[in-house]
Amino acid sequence: MSYLGNEPGVATERFNGDGACTQFTISQTGISDANTIDVIVNSIQQDPINSYSIASGVITFTEAPSAGTQNITVRYRATTVITYSSIQNSQIQDGTIQASKLASGVLPTATANSAAIYANGSFVAANSAGVYANSAFAAANSGGSAASYANSAFGVANTDVTNISITSGTYGNVAYYPIITISANGRINTISTQVVTGVDAHPFFFTAMGS
C-alpha cells in the first residue's frame, strides 16, 4: 500500500526492569496516547491506562516492573518521512490544506482585493457615465429642448419668407411714385403707388420681386 506523507511501520523497543523504576522513554517522543502502544512485561500484555500511561514518549507504570533483562517490550507504529518532488492534485484530499501551509503570495492579499473592488467601482462609474451620455444623445436625437427651439426658429424664418404676398413688377413712373411698407424685421410687407401731384414729372422707378 502506498502513502502520502508519512509511511507507517511497527517499531519495537526493549528495556530492562529493576523492580524500582516506573518510567521508561521510547524513541518516538510524540506519542501521548496509551492506546497506541503495546506494552508487554514478562510476556504478559499490559492494560493501557490501568497499568501504564504515556506522555511525550515517556511511559509511566502504575507499578514498577520486576527486574529482568529486556523483560519490558514496547511496540508502536513508527513513521518514516517520505519527501516527494511533486504531488498531483489527485493525491491531495479536498479540504486538507490550510492557508498556513501555502507559500507567501499564493492567496490574494487585502490590498489586491481592495484594488479589485476599486477597479470594479470605477467600471461601474464609467458605465453610469456612458448611460448618462446615451440618454443625453437620445434626448437630443428625439427632439430635446435645444432641437425644438431650433426647429421653432426655423419655422418662424420660413413663415417670414413664405407669407410675403407682393406681386413682382415695376412700381413707379412719371405719374406714380411707390409707397413701401417695411416691418421691424426688415421684411417688405406691401408696395403700392400714389399719383404724383404738384411736382414735375421725373422718371422714378423701383423694381421689387415677390412670391
LINUR-V897608 format. One record per run of one state. SS is the DSSP state (H for helix, E for strand, C for the rest). FROM is the first residue (numbers start at 0). TO is the last residue. If there is no record, write none. Layout:
ss/from/to
SS/FROM/TO
SS/FROM/TO
This chain:
ss/from/to
C/0/4
E/5/14
C/15/21
E/22/24
C/25/32
H/33/35
E/36/40
C/41/42
E/43/44
C/45/46
E/47/47
C/48/50
E/51/54
C/55/56
E/57/60
C/61/70
E/71/80
C/81/87
H/88/90
C/91/97
H/98/100
C/101/108
H/109/140
C/141/143
H/144/161
C/162/167
E/168/170
C/171/174
E/175/181
C/182/186
E/187/194
C/195/204
E/205/207
C/208/210
